[in-house]
Amino acid sequence: MPQVLSHQQLSEIADEFGTPIYIYHAERITEQYNRLKSAFRKTDASFFYASKALTNINILQHIRSIGCNVDCSSINEVRLALMAGFEPARVLYTSNNIAFSEIAEAVSLGVHVNIDSLSNLQKFGERFGHSYPVGIRLRPNIMAGGNLKISTGHNKSKFGVPVEDIAQVLDLMKTYKLHVRTLHIHTGSEIKDVAVFAKGIEVLFELIKHFSELEIIDLGGGFKVPYVPGEEGTNVELLGEKVKEEFDMMAKIYGRQLKVWFEPGKFLVSEAGYFVTKVQVLKRSGDICFAGIDSGLNHLIRPMFYGSYHHIENISNAEGLSQPYHVVGNICETDTFAEDRLIAEIREDDYLVFYNAGAYGFEMSSNYNARFKPAEVLVKDNKAHLIRRRDTLEDMLATHVILKD
Ligand code: LLP
């Protein structure tokens, strides 16, 4: 059974640090990493945590301490990873329409780089030639992922060099003697079906004959985790077997043993996170009962942005009779977390917990309506550590340039 934080632990932390609050469980992250390592133990696999899911530096330090590497989606994430103590060889920067200056900086910092456009690949060739190994992010034209916003590999997606442009990639490689070490794809987030990953592998295997210095196949992230109770996530053990099978076959055909890299975000931190809020107002309208909480789309935007499901429990009255509620926020537009959701009877001042809050929760929060972002707590060795204090008005004003009247 996976490790979980109990209602009592969550309530005590909310009492001590206030709400709304994000609470993360270090041992649960470790457990997920160990599951991946075990699932892929028969292959030469490495894992790079997609830090965009949750960048608090204490989380990065924990990820480093358990031996996992880190994947970055901006130069600031690269800088944070280095500040968290990762050696450059454990840091990967995967491009998505970024300025070439960021790629040049990543090279000067000594981290791995995946490039996603012909124009940046050309600039890379002009500047670095064969002197620095490079990865190429390809768009495999595969439809995958939980919804269109998080689906990145299909044939209308902005991500990666379209695989049909491979001839131009090869021209650039020849012209600049590029040292292409990695071929990369990331087809989407919340991919349950192992066959989708297998399809991606097949697309890349078709191409490896062109890349004599290739060492790594990077399959990106996207493992699905269960959000709805009883739902299944990606069967990573089955995927581990499948990847071994495919890579062994490829080794037989081409006589080359390649490494496989993954960039899991949600898989490592989603289930390790809890978001605890307080009910401020109960309001009845006909047969609807609104539970208005001290949060909104400014703190957890996934339900409004993607229609995502987050399981909600009343941790102050868990034994109460279940009733349907509309759980809503305090932001000045309709920010509904859940409609007609059965939750144990809610009273004002009760704490509601949102599960699966570790990935893309705090990270996508904002100060909309000039409200403070939540604080963050990390539970490690059974101790709760504050890892981000709540904002203050001074923090929010710190970047304003106040003109004289
Ligand atoms: N690698 C690359 C290149 C990515 O773009 C992403 C996610 C990942 C790895 C990690 O994917 P994961 O394992 O977390 O599914 N905000 C959305 C998810 C956006 C994912 C963006 N890229 C959400 O809350 O569902």
Boltz pocket constraint, residues with backbone or C-beta under 6 A from the ligand:
constraints:
  - pocket:
      binder: B
      contacts: [[A, 50], [A, 53], [A, 71], [A, 94], [A, 150], [A, 186], [A, 188], [A, 189], [A, 190], [A, 220], [A, 221], [A, 222], [A, 223], [A, 263], [A, 264], [A, 265], [A, 266], [A, 267], [A, 302], [A, 306], [A, 359], [A, 360]]
      max_distance: 6.0
